[in-house]
Amino acid sequence: MIVLFGATGYTGRRTAEAMVRRGLRPVLAGRSVARLTALARRLENLGPDNVGTENLGLEHLGSGKLEVVSADVGDAASVRALIGRGDVLVSTVGPFIRLGDPALRAAVEVGAIYLDSTGEPPFIRRVFEEFGPLAQQSGAGLITAFGHDYVPGNLAGALALRLAGSDVHRVEVGYLIDGGGRAQLISRGTFASLVGLVTEQGFTWRDGIRTEPPGSRIRTFVSGGRDCPALSIGSTEHYCLPRLAGTGGLPEVDVYFGWFGPAVRAVQLYSRITPTLLTMPGARPVVRRIGEFAARWVAREPDPTALARVSSHVVGTAYDASGTALAEVRLVSGDPYKLTAELLAWGAQRAAEHGVSRPGALGPAEAFGLEALETGALQAGLRRL
Ligand SMILES: NC(=O)c1ccc[n+]([C@@H]2O[C@H](COP(=O)([O-])OP(=O)(O)OC[C@H]3O[C@@H](n4cnc5c(N)ncnc54)[C@H](OP(=O)(O)O)[C@@H]3O)[C@@H](O)[C@H]2O)c1
């Protein structure tokens, strides 16, 4: 059984649509049964595209009404009741640092397979460091940040690692954007998640996870003939790529996010004062309240016309110890929310039909295998340049 928690949100609704188009019959879970029922009715009119629905005998495929279930993160038992051992739980309930724990904890407790749409570094860190060891014991498989953030970088980095062979000292990943102009390209939910991050620490990988403020470093990538400045961030690549590197290990992983455009220096300046801000009593609630106030001016959904113009580029490069590039892989996709929805739908189906490689907190390539991930990512709209 596949359960989609957060189905009434922007990303949840798009994920539900992507699942139904794949022929899946997810259980739709959220706070409001009335809104879930309305969504289920709308989805019934959406025919499956028959993409990858080879195993039509499985219970998550088929026809008929979609089941809806009420669950609230404020009531942990209602979240736990959504799933049993071996089920697949997909959560788009965010901000994850504030609302993500109950779904994650439920999956760990019952031994389910869990995927989420987070892009929040502190949450990712907890999935790998706190919940991963518990999942190994219970038999749960946890695949966090299985969306635009950060599947493309994991894929590009893993492919570059494989192409480069031995002697890789560092893998560098850059997320870059083109098009969209000045229109609103993020949902209010994403805005709320970003606001929650401004008082949080980040991390990188230097022979192990090292704490560092987000945006500590700026790197300029060239994409489509343009210079694209990007800031360092913590993401899943830092945990996952070293595990794929084999016996030689991978001493350094760097991931950069280039969506801030000309504001990159201002964002970096802010990140430099973050450690001081963190020491001030009451700083977190104040920043959160400012963010909640500002969110009123952010539309619930991004501008669909602008999103349709966006192209998202991801470059993964493997370097040797002298800094010479050994291999580079570039991937491109369109609307990042569409990619997230399609990836989550593909991942849920793959997990329901084939399981994941082993229990614990897993990277995308580790969970599904590099070939299967590349095939699934292509179906989702992420292709090599
Ligand atoms: N990694 C990526 O590339 C990527 C891409 C897209 C989104 N995201 C992340 O995904 C998250 C969701 O984004 P969004 O655009 O879908 O935001 P959204 O539209 O605000 O959706 C948030 C969802 O959380 C639910 N929720 C809130 N409080 C809840 C509670 N107490 N119990 C149960 N459910 C609760 C909401 O339910 P109601 O409908 O009842 O309010 C809604 O379904 C954000 O953290 C965003 O940053 C990441």
The ligand as a Tripos MOL2 file, in Angstrom:
@<TRIPOS>MOLECULE
LIG
   48    52     1     0     0
SMALL
NO_CHARGES

@<TRIPOS>ATOM
      1 N1         12.8630   19.0030   -2.2300 N.am      1 LIG1
      2 C1         12.2230   19.6940   -3.1440 C.2       1 LIG1
      3 O1         12.7050   19.8940   -4.2460 O.2       1 LIG1
      4 C2         10.8440   20.2000   -2.8090 C.ar      1 LIG1
      5 C3          9.9130   20.4320   -3.8120 C.ar      1 LIG1
      6 C4          8.6160   20.8040   -3.4390 C.ar      1 LIG1
      7 C5          8.3040   20.9780   -2.1070 C.ar      1 LIG1
      8 N2          9.2460   20.7830   -1.1570 N.ar      1 LIG1
      9 C6          8.9170   20.8860    0.2670 C.3       1 LIG1
     10 O2          7.7360   20.1440    0.5250 O.3       1 LIG1
     11 C7          7.0320   20.7560    1.5930 C.3       1 LIG1
     12 C8          5.5900   21.0000    1.1530 C.3       1 LIG1
     13 O3          5.5740   22.0190    0.1900 O.3       1 LIG1
     14 P1          4.1650   22.5220   -0.3890 P.3       1 LIG1
     15 O4          4.4910   23.4680   -1.4500 O.co2     1 LIG1
     16 O5          3.3150   21.3520   -0.7010 O.co2     1 LIG1
     17 O6          3.5610   23.2760    0.8900 O.3       1 LIG1
     18 P2          2.0430   23.4070    1.3210 P.3       1 LIG1
     19 O7          1.1920   23.6030    0.1200 O.co2     1 LIG1
     20 O8          2.0190   24.4240    2.4040 O.co2     1 LIG1
     21 O9          1.6850   21.9740    1.9310 O.3       1 LIG1
     22 C9          2.0030   21.6240    3.2440 C.3       1 LIG1
     23 C10         1.2520   20.3690    3.6000 C.3       1 LIG1
     24 O10         1.4950   20.0830    4.9860 O.3       1 LIG1
     25 C11         0.2420   19.8190    5.5860 C.3       1 LIG1
     26 N3          0.2380   20.0890    7.0280 N.ar      1 LIG1
     27 C12         0.5260   21.2410    7.6640 C.ar      1 LIG1
     28 N4          0.3620   21.1000    8.9940 N.ar      1 LIG1
     29 C13        -0.0410   19.8120    9.1760 C.ar      1 LIG1
     30 C14        -0.3860   19.0550   10.3130 C.ar      1 LIG1
     31 N5         -0.3690   19.5840   11.5440 N.pl3     1 LIG1
     32 N6         -0.7540   17.7480   10.1460 N.ar      1 LIG1
     33 C15        -0.8090   17.2110    8.9060 C.ar      1 LIG1
     34 N7         -0.5150   17.8890    7.7880 N.ar      1 LIG1
     35 C16        -0.1310   19.1730    7.9270 C.ar      1 LIG1
     36 C17        -0.7270   20.7420    4.8820 C.3       1 LIG1
     37 O11        -2.0370   20.2970    5.1260 O.3       1 LIG1
     38 P3         -3.3040   21.2690    4.8900 P.3       1 LIG1
     39 O12        -3.5910   21.1580    3.4150 O.co2     1 LIG1
     40 O13        -4.3500   20.6580    5.7460 O.co2     1 LIG1
     41 O14        -2.9010   22.6520    5.3050 O.co2     1 LIG1
     42 C18        -0.2670   20.5330    3.4490 C.3       1 LIG1
     43 O15        -0.8020   19.3330    2.9360 O.3       1 LIG1
     44 C19         7.7910   22.0300    1.9450 C.3       1 LIG1
     45 O16         8.6310   21.7410    3.0350 O.3       1 LIG1
     46 C20         8.6170   22.2990    0.7010 C.3       1 LIG1
     47 O17         9.7890   23.0220    0.9680 O.3       1 LIG1
     48 C21        10.5150   20.4230   -1.4880 C.ar      1 LIG1
@<TRIPOS>BOND
     1     1     2 1
     2     2     3 2
     3     2     4 1
     4     4     5 ar
     5     4    48 ar
     6     5     6 ar
     7     6     7 ar
     8     7     8 ar
     9     8     9 1
    10     8    48 ar
    11     9    10 1
    12     9    46 1
    13    10    11 1
    14    11    12 1
    15    11    44 1
    16    12    13 1
    17    13    14 1
    18    14    15 2
    19    14    16 1
    20    14    17 1
    21    17    18 1
    22    18    19 2
    23    18    20 1
    24    18    21 1
    25    21    22 1
    26    22    23 1
    27    23    24 1
    28    23    42 1
    29    24    25 1
    30    25    26 1
    31    25    36 1
    32    26    27 ar
    33    26    35 ar
    34    27    28 ar
    35    28    29 ar
    36    29    30 ar
    37    29    35 ar
    38    30    31 1
    39    30    32 ar
    40    32    33 ar
    41    33    34 ar
    42    34    35 ar
    43    36    37 1
    44    36    42 1
    45    37    38 1
    46    38    39 2
    47    38    40 1
    48    38    41 1
    49    42    43 1
    50    44    45 1
    51    44    46 1
    52    46    47 1
@<TRIPOS>SUBSTRUCTURE
     1 LIG1         1 GROUP 0 **** ****
